[in-house]
């Protein structure tokens, strides 16, 4: 098998694991939101924020320990900071895409966007953000090869740059 084909196969595996973690995190967010909102009568905003934070914790550990387990050159602290920064950026990007998409749809249609149009725009923004988030996780947050990090650590007298917090 050629090295290019092998690289694409590895990237496809990463992408699939990333989507599984994201899907599970989405289900967790929906479940926690509904438990808090419907079960405990929380305010929708408080329930959304809490559910998002719970899902984000799942996403971090799922991606760190499964999707990108063979990668990582950062200390755990820097990795968490980068993870939060990437997710903050991606949340802002998603909101921006929805805003621009709804404005564009309204300008095109000449009337307020229906809930269906808003949801189509939202789904399109999610698709874009998933790709951006995967690339940022791959090239920024969970970058490098942990095996190589261990070799460098041995060369540096046992000091590893990928140690835990």
C-alpha positions in Angstrom: 0.0 0.0 0.0 1.4 3.4 -1.0 2.3 5.9 1.8 -0.3 8.4 0.4 -3.0 5.7 0.5 -2.0 4.8 4.0 -2.0 8.4 5.1 -5.6 8.9 3.7 -6.7 5.7 5.5 -5.3 6.9 8.8 -7.0 10.3 8.3 -10.3 8.6 7.5 -10.0 6.6 10.7 -9.3 9.8 12.7 -12.3 11.4 11.0 -14.6 8.5 11.8 -13.5 8.5 15.5 -13.9 12.3 15.6 -17.5 12.0 14.3 -18.3 9.2 16.8 -17.1 11.3 19.7 -18.9 14.3 18.4 -22.1 12.3 17.9 -21.9 11.0 21.5 -21.2 14.5 22.8 -24.2 15.8 20.9 -26.5 13.1 22.5 -25.1 13.9 25.9 -25.8 17.6 25.4 -29.3 16.9 24.3 -30.0 14.5 27.2 -28.5 16.8 29.9 -30.3 19.9 28.4 -33.7 18.1 28.5 -33.1 16.6 32.0 -32.3 20.1 33.4 -34.9 22.0 31.4 -37.8 19.6 31.5 -36.9 17.5 34.6 -35.6 20.2 36.9 -37.4 23.2 35.3 -34.1 25.1 34.7 -34.0 28.2 32.6 -33.2 27.3 28.9 -30.1 29.4 28.8 -28.7 27.9 32.0 -29.6 24.4 30.9 -28.0 25.0 27.5 -24.7 26.3 29.0 -24.5 23.5 31.5 -25.3 20.8 28.9 -22.7 22.3 26.5 -20.1 22.2 29.2 -20.8 18.6 30.1 -20.7 17.6 26.4 -17.4 19.6 26.0 -15.8 17.6 28.8 -16.8 14.4 27.1 -15.5 15.7 23.7 -12.1 16.6 25.2 -11.5 13.3 26.8 -13.0 11.3 23.9 -10.9 13.1 21.4 -7.7 13.1 23.6 -7.9 9.5 24.7 -9.4 7.9 21.6 -9.5 9.9 18.4 -6.1 11.5 18.7 -4.5 9.2 21.3 -1.4 8.6 19.2 -0.8 12.3 18.7 0.2 15.2 21.0 3.2 17.3 21.7 1.8 19.8 24.2 1.6 19.7 27.9 -1.9 18.8 29.2 -2.4 22.4 30.4 -1.6 23.9 27.0 -3.7 21.3 25.3 -6.7 22.2 27.4 -6.2 25.9 26.7 -5.9 25.2 22.9 -8.9 22.9 23.1 -11.0 25.6 24.7 -9.8 28.3 22.4 -10.6 26.2 19.3 -14.1 25.5 20.6 -14.6 29.1 21.4 -13.5 30.1 17.9 -15.7 27.4 16.3 -18.7 28.5 18.4 -18.2 32.0 17.1 -17.7 30.8 13.6 -20.9 28.8 13.7 -22.9 31.8 15.1 -21.4 34.0 12.4 -22.3 31.6 9.6 -25.9 31.3 10.9 -26.2 35.0 11.1 -24.8 35.6 7.6 -26.8 32.7 6.2 -30.1 33.8 7.6 -29.5 37.4 6.4 -28.6 36.1 3.0 -31.7 33.9 2.9 -33.9 36.8 3.9 -32.4 39.1 1.3 -32.8 36.4 -1.4 -36.4 35.5 -0.3 -37.5 39.1 0.4 -39.1 38.0 3.7 -38.2 36.6 7.1 -36.6 33.2 7.0 -38.9 30.4 8.1 -37.8 28.0 10.9 -37.1 25.4 8.1 -34.7 27.8 6.3 -33.0 28.7 9.7 -32.5 25.0 10.4 -31.0 24.3 7.0 -28.6 27.3 7.5 -27.8 25.9 10.9 -27.1 22.4 9.6 -24.8 23.9 6.9 -22.9 25.9 9.5 -22.5 22.8 11.6 -21.1 20.9 8.6 -18.5 23.7 8.0 -17.6 24.0 11.7 -17.1 20.2 12.0 -14.5 20.3 9.2 -12.8 23.3 10.7 -12.8 21.8 14.2 -11.4 18.5 13.0 -8.6 20.3 11.2 -7.8 22.5 14.2 -7.8 19.5 16.6 -5.6 17.6 14.1 -3.0 20.3 13.4 -3.1 22.5 16.5 -4.6 20.9 19.6 -3.6 17.2 19.3 -0.6 17.6 17.0 2.6 15.5 16.7 3.4 12.0 17.5 3.5 10.8 21.1 6.0 8.1 20.3 8.4 10.7 18.9 7.7 12.8 22.0 8.8 9.9 24.2 12.0 9.5 22.1 12.8 13.3 22.5 12.1 13.0 26.2 14.6 10.1 26.5 17.2 12.2 24.6 16.5 15.1 27.0 17.2 13.1 30.1 13.6 11.9 30.7 11.9 15.2 30.5 8.7 14.9 28.4 6.9 17.8 26.8 3.7 15.8 26.7 3.4 15.3 30.4 0.1 15.5 32.3 -1.1 18.5 34.3 
